[in-house]
Amino acid sequence: MTKIKIKQIKSGIGRPERQKRTLRALGFLKMNQTIEKEATPQIIGMVKKVAHLVTVENI
């Protein structure tokens, strides 16, 4: 599987609870944090739900 690098660029404050929980499930704890994940269909779907809060880069 390919890996993707995800970086949180916007805050979850003021966002719907569902988006906050998605950020937490991806593993984000604070702003500008970068996480590497396997590019599974589940992870890609989660990233699409919060695409306006994160940036994605293929590794």
Backbone as CSV, one residue per row, in Angstrom:
resi,resn,N_x,N_y,N_z,CA_x,CA_y,CA_z,C_x,C_y,C_z
1,MET,0.834,-1.192,0.000,0.000,0.000,0.000,0.875,1.251,0.000
2,THR,0.339,2.284,-0.588,1.059,3.547,-0.569,0.770,4.277,0.733
3,LYS,1.662,5.166,1.079,1.478,5.972,2.284,1.142,7.391,1.879
4,ILE,0.416,8.075,2.744,0.116,9.486,2.537,0.537,10.264,3.771
5,LYS,0.942,11.494,3.551,1.322,12.395,4.637,0.205,13.423,4.760
6,ILE,-0.397,13.528,5.939,-1.526,14.417,6.185,-1.091,15.463,7.197
7,LYS,-1.362,16.750,6.912,-1.010,17.827,7.814,-2.253,18.660,8.102
8,GLN,-2.514,18.897,9.377,-3.654,19.736,9.764,-3.253,21.197,9.617
9,ILE,-4.004,21.943,8.785,-3.662,23.339,8.531,-4.690,24.311,9.096
10,LYS,-5.869,23.810,9.470,-6.895,24.659,10.067,-7.418,23.991,11.322
11,SER,-7.940,24.814,12.212,-8.413,24.335,13.498,-9.785,23.675,13.385
12,GLY,-10.057,22.781,14.317,-11.367,22.152,14.408,-12.333,22.932,15.272
13,ILE,-11.863,24.030,15.860,-12.719,24.844,16.715,-13.819,25.473,15.872
14,GLY,-15.035,25.374,16.347,-16.172,25.941,15.638,-16.702,25.046,14.535
15,ARG,-16.145,23.875,14.389,-16.580,22.918,13.365,-17.585,21.959,13.987
16,PRO,-18.386,21.302,13.158,-19.319,20.297,13.688,-18.587,19.189,14.439
17,GLU,-19.272,18.614,15.409,-18.679,17.573,16.250,-18.177,16.397,15.415
18,ARG,-18.850,16.091,14.340,-18.443,14.971,13.487,-17.061,15.216,12.876
19,GLN,-16.797,16.446,12.456,-15.492,16.774,11.887,-14.410,16.745,12.959
20,LYS,-14.732,17.200,14.149,-13.766,17.155,15.253,-13.389,15.712,15.569
21,ARG,-14.375,14.839,15.577,-14.116,13.432,15.877,-13.308,12.767,14.764
22,THR,-13.539,13.181,13.531,-12.767,12.633,12.416,-11.304,13.035,12.535
23,LEU,-11.045,14.308,12.885,-9.661,14.750,13.085,-8.994,13.935,14.195
24,ARG,-9.716,13.717,15.280,-9.177,12.956,16.402,-8.914,11.498,15.997
25,ALA,-9.830,10.931,15.214,-9.672,9.541,14.777,-8.477,9.384,13.843
26,LEU,-8.173,10.422,13.075,-6.990,10.383,12.221,-5.711,10.480,13.044
27,GLY,-5.818,10.996,14.269,-4.654,11.063,15.151,-4.142,12.461,15.414
28,PHE,-4.881,13.476,14.998,-4.430,14.850,15.207,-4.740,15.316,16.621
29,LEU,-3.747,15.934,17.243,-3.901,16.475,18.582,-3.739,17.988,18.598
30,LYS,-3.026,18.554,17.617,-2.783,19.990,17.591,-2.554,20.456,16.159
31,MET,-2.536,21.761,15.975,-2.357,22.365,14.658,-0.956,22.094,14.110
32,ASN,-0.831,22.093,12.793,0.427,21.904,12.074,1.106,20.570,12.364
33,GLN,0.358,19.628,12.873,0.887,18.298,13.126,0.833,17.492,11.831
34,THR,1.853,16.711,11.564,1.913,15.882,10.365,1.882,14.420,10.764
35,ILE,1.067,13.655,10.041,0.885,12.238,10.336,1.037,11.452,9.042
36,GLU,1.686,10.297,9.117,1.791,9.401,7.968,0.877,8.216,8.200
37,LYS,0.048,7.915,7.203,-0.903,6.803,7.291,-0.854,5.997,6.003
38,GLU,-1.284,4.746,6.092,-1.472,3.918,4.898,-2.688,4.454,4.146
39,ALA,-2.646,4.426,2.838,-3.723,4.965,2.013,-4.813,3.915,1.804
40,THR,-5.494,3.540,2.885,-6.605,2.600,2.792,-7.873,3.358,2.414
41,PRO,-8.878,2.679,1.895,-10.136,3.358,1.553,-10.773,4.064,2.752
42,GLN,-10.616,3.504,3.945,-11.194,4.112,5.136,-10.511,5.442,5.455
43,ILE,-9.193,5.461,5.401,-8.434,6.678,5.697,-8.705,7.740,4.634
44,ILE,-8.745,7.345,3.378,-9.007,8.302,2.297,-10.387,8.919,2.458
45,GLY,-11.372,8.125,2.860,-12.713,8.649,3.104,-12.743,9.643,4.244
46,MET,-11.991,9.360,5.307,-11.931,10.277,6.446,-11.273,11.588,6.035
47,VAL,-10.215,11.493,5.235,-9.508,12.693,4.777,-10.426,13.547,3.910
48,LYS,-11.232,12.920,3.069,-12.151,13.676,2.214,-13.184,14.445,3.034
49,LYS,-13.598,13.900,4.170,-14.583,14.573,5.024,-14.026,15.826,5.676
50,VAL,-12.714,15.885,5.877,-12.089,17.058,6.500,-11.045,17.670,5.567
51,ALA,-11.263,17.555,4.265,-10.290,18.026,3.265,-10.030,19.524,3.376
52,HIS,-11.006,20.290,3.877,-10.842,21.729,4.015,-10.000,22.095,5.236
53,LEU,-9.664,21.116,6.073,-8.868,21.354,7.279,-7.460,20.787,7.192
54,VAL,-7.190,19.967,6.177,-5.902,19.289,6.074,-5.338,19.400,4.668
55,THR,-4.039,19.114,4.546,-3.408,18.945,3.233,-2.894,17.510,3.166
56,VAL,-2.868,16.974,1.945,-2.474,15.585,1.750,-1.355,15.526,0.714
57,GLU,-0.379,14.679,0.993,0.760,14.511,0.080,1.080,13.027,-0.007
58,ASN,1.236,12.513,-1.217,1.624,11.114,-1.400,3.117,10.962,-1.117
59,ILE,3.462,9.822,-0.530,4.876,9.544,-0.219,5.390,8.501,-1.191
